[in-house]
Amino acid sequence: MGNLPGIVVTGASGRMGQMLIRTVLDSETARLTGAVERPGHAWVGQDLGTAMGGTALGVTVSDDPAQAFDGAQAVLDFTAPAATLAFAEAAAQAGAAHVIGTTGFEEADLSALAGIAQRVPIVRAGNMSLGVNLLVQLTRTVAAALDEDFDIEIVESHHNKKVDAPSGTALMLGEAAAEGRGISLKEMSDRGRDGITGARERGKIGFSALRMGDVVGEHDVVFAAAGERITLRHVATDRAIFARGALKAALWAQGKAPGEYSMLDVLGL
């Protein structure tokens, strides 16, 4: 067991954090060596298992990333942009691969991560599931095959606690559609329609976000022309698919050269 890659989970108390923890604990290919929460959180200083309402695990929840990451081989991080940037630096100093499922980054954040990735492997994806990454490939292929007679709309649904929109997955799909079309998503995205907006502009990639109940994640990519419509769809019903993908990415990153990687790299797509 001691030879298995050591994994640290950040944002341990969150829904995704706890799912990641359970996934690592259930794995026969990795071991949980640490858990991190923000300073002042009630879990800090507690045994992780006890904090989660179970039996003791011998892992104490820490508010010190440098200490928690020391000796670990990988960090699983689904938190918030500012926290992720701090974790990225700490992971680089520890020589640990950093698997990032955090979304909502600004361009400056991504530039900072790119700089850190020159020192350690970073695997970042708006979605870690196999199905979604296949959907990304399909979206790129269909967008390349259809001209601007087909409008492209990306519709995503998530639970009512999600704080960013469009979702990271929707943006992945938008980037894939833009690449297929040979255009810039930044220049050709349409993210907000309210009031008298005028007719839809030809060639734009539209986004719509729904926030409701406990929806785990649903994404539709719609290609619509006069008289016909093609819809590519992915529905997630269990967060475990993201946790399993993140663990797969952490194991894949072992021994990889420093750099930025995606789940398409991990899955060989």
C-alpha positions, 0 to 999 in steps of 0.5 A: 500500500505504501508504494501506491501514489499518495493523493491529497484532496482539497476542498475536503468538506464540499460535495465534490471533495467528499466524492473525491475522497471516497473514490480514492479510499475505494481505489486499489491503485492510490492512497489518500495521504492528505485533505485540505480545507480553508483556514477557520473551517470546522474540519481543520485539525479533525480526523477526516473520517470522523469529520465525514461522520464515519470512523477515523482514517488517520488523516488529519484535515489541514489548512496548510497546503504546503504541509499537506502536499509534502510527499504526495504524488498528486493533488485533486482540486475542485475548488475555486479559481483563487484557491486553485492558483495557491494550490498550484504553486504549493503542488509545484513546490512539492513536485506533485501533479495537479489535477484541476476540475475547478472552473470559472478562471479568468485569462490571467488565472490561466496564464498563471497556471501555464507558468506553473505548469512549466515545473510540474504536470497539470491536468485541467479540464472543465469536465473529467468524464469520459462521455463528455470528452467524447462529446467534445470530440464529436462537437468539433467533428460536426462543427467542421462538417456543417457551415454557418447555415447551421446555428450552434447553441450550447445549453447547460443545466446544473444544480442551484448552488453552482456559482459560475456560468456558462459551465466549464463543460459548456465552454469546452464544448464551445471551444470545440465547436469554434475549433471545428469552424475555424473561428475564435470563440472569444470573438464569436460567442453569444452569452446573454440575451435579454430584452430586444436583442435583434435577430441572431447573428450568423455564425455566433455560438450561443450559450444558455445556462439553467440552474435548478434543484440538484441537477448534476450536469446536462449539456446539449450542443444543438446544430440547427438549420432551416428544416433540420436540427442535430442535438448532441447530448450528455447527461450526468446523474452521479458525481462519481464519474468526475471523481473517477476521471480525476483519479484516472488523470492523477495516476496518468500524470505520474512520470509525465513531463511538466506541462499542461494536459487535458482529459483528451490527453489522459484518454488518448483522444 
